[in-house]
Amino acid sequence: MILSVCNTKGGSSKTTTAAYLAHALVEQDVKVLVIDADPQGSITRWAEMADWTIPVRGMASTRLHVQDVGVELEARGHDAVIIDTPGTDERRAIVESAVRASTHVLVPVAPTSIEIERMASVKELIDDVAHMGRHTAPPASLALLTRTIPNAVATTEYRELLTEEGWHVLRSTVARREVYAQAFGGPIERATATAYGDALEELLGVKTP
């Protein structure tokens, strides 16, 4: 599995999502490589600050092709790759490159009008480049609702809206919790016991089209 965590909007929990998913995979004895495709290098700094055992390689390039990722998988014996991408429209070419290299694309999004409104452009980006990938099928594209409030009506309403717009929305949601908001720079423990672990279990059951 080569999974890109994407959203062209900054501050959408991409790095947190990538970090927790990577740790949840490792806790299941999966050998994981994290690729930091964000020029800001957030997940690289996090790994250094928390002394991760998970390898992180910086590849903020518009030429991030599946061959590059495949070489890493084969040469280093990894079973999965998680790609953390930049979150600005100015870096769109890097995001497109990551999508082309991926078997799965996960878009974390909060149930707010400003984030949901931008999902149309994210879907357009994915659809535009998915057929250019070098896999036998385009990547499976999924949305993960994050920073949700328990029992909030907005979560249900926006889930239905995203579904109507063609998104596969994971049933799992990530609640707005301080543990996630303040996670950057610290160790991640028992990731499989978190909402991200639930999301990963569901994601692994989704096949590419």
N, C-alpha and C positions, 0 to 999 in steps of 0.2 A: 504494500500500500504506500502510495505517495500522496500525502494529504497537504493541501495548501489551506491555510487559514487566511481568508481574504475579506476585506471590506474597504472601499475607497474612502470611507469616513474615518478620520482619526478618533482615537478614544473609544473604540467600539469593543474593547476587551480582546483584541486579536492575540496579543502577546500572552496575556493570562491564559487564554484558551489553549494556545499552542503549548505553553509550559505544562499545564495540568494534563493535557492529553498525552504528551510525551511521557510524563511520569506515570500515568495510569497504564500505559503500554509496558513500560519497564517493569512495573509491579506484576505484570502478567508474563514476565520472562521473555518479552519481545525485545530484540536488539534494535534500538532506535538511534537514528541520526537526526539532529535538528539542523536545518539550514536557515540561517538568518539572512533573509533577502531584503531586510529593511536597512537603508543606509544609516539610520540612527543607531542601529546595533543594540536595541533594547534587550532582546533575549540573550545576546552575548554577554552584556553587562550583568544581567541577572544570574546567568550561569557562573560567571566569575565570582560575583559577590557571595553566592550561596555554595560555591564549590561543588557544582553538580558533577556526578559521574557520567552523565549523558554527554556525548560529544556534540559540540556545536561548531558548525562551519559557516563562516560569512561568505555569502554568494549574492551580493546585491548587484545583479547583472540583468540586462535586457536579453542576454544570451543564455539564460538558464534553461537548458533543454533537457529532455528526459535522458539523453545519453550521459550528460554530466552526472545526474542523479543516479542513473543505473550503474555507472562506474563506481560511485561511492558505495552503493549497496553491495555490489559484488566484491570489490576490493577489500572492504572492511567488514564484510560479513553481517551487514545490517538487514533486518527484516522489514523495517518501515522507516519512512522519512516524513518528518513534519516540517513544513515550510512556513515560517512567519514572514508575512509580507508587509510592505509599507502601506500607510493609510491615507495617502493624499493623491489627488488627481494628477499632480505633477509627476508622480512616479508610476503612472498607469502602465507604462511599457514593462516595468519590472513585474507588476501584478499579472499582466497578460502572459509574460514568459513563464511565471510560476504555474499558472493555470494550464498552459500547454504541456507542462511536464508532469501534471498530476493525474492520479486515478480518481481522487476524490477532492472536492472543494467544499469547505465548510465556512459559512458566513455567520459570525456572531452578530446579533442585532438586538438592541434594547427595544421594548414595546413603547416607543415614543413616536410622535408624528414626524419629527425631523429625521429620525433614523429610518423609519419605514418608508418615508417619501423617497429616500435615496436608493432603496433596494431595486428600483426599476433600472437604474443606471448600472448597478452591480450585475444584475441578471443580463443586461445587454452586453456588458463586457465579457462575461463568461460565455454567453451564447456566440458572440462574435469570434472568439478564438478557440473554443472547445474543439471544433472540427479540424483545427490546425495541429493538434497534438500528434505525437508519434506512437500513441497506444492504439490498440485495435478498436477501442471505443472511446467516445468522449467521456470526461469525468462525471461522476455522480455529483450533482450540486445540491447542497442541503443548507438549511438555515437553522441556527440555534438561538433561541430567545434567551437573552441574558439580562441581568439586573432587573429581574422580574419581582413584583410584589405579590405575596400570597393572596389568592382570591380576588385579585384585581380584574375588573371587567375588561380593561384595556388589553390585557394579555390574550384573552380569548378572542376579542374582536380583531386584533392585529394578526393573530394566528390564522384566522379565517380569511382575512384579506390577503395575506401572503400565499395561502394555499390557492385562492382564486387566481392569483397572478402567476401560478405555475411553479411555486416553490415546494419542495419537499421539506416540510418543517418537522424537525425532531420532536417527539412527544416530550422528551426530557427538557427541562428548563433550568437555568442557573439563577438562583435568587440573588437579590441585592443584599450582599452580606459584607461585613467589614473584613472578614478573613480573606476575601478575594480582592477587595479594594486596596488592602494593605499588604498583599502577598509579594509584591515586587521586591527582589533582593534577598528574600528569605528562603529557607528550605521548604520543599513541598513534601509532605508526608501523607500516606494513606490516600492518595489521589483517587484510587478506585472507589473509595467510600464516599466521595463527594458527588455532586450533581454532574461534574465532568466525567466521572467514571460511568455514570448512567448513560450519558450522551455517547461515550465511546462504545459501550456495549451495543447501543442501538445503531450507531454508525457502522460498526463492523458487519452488521447484518444487511447493509445496503449494498447491493451489487451495482457495478457500473452498467449503464444502459446497453 
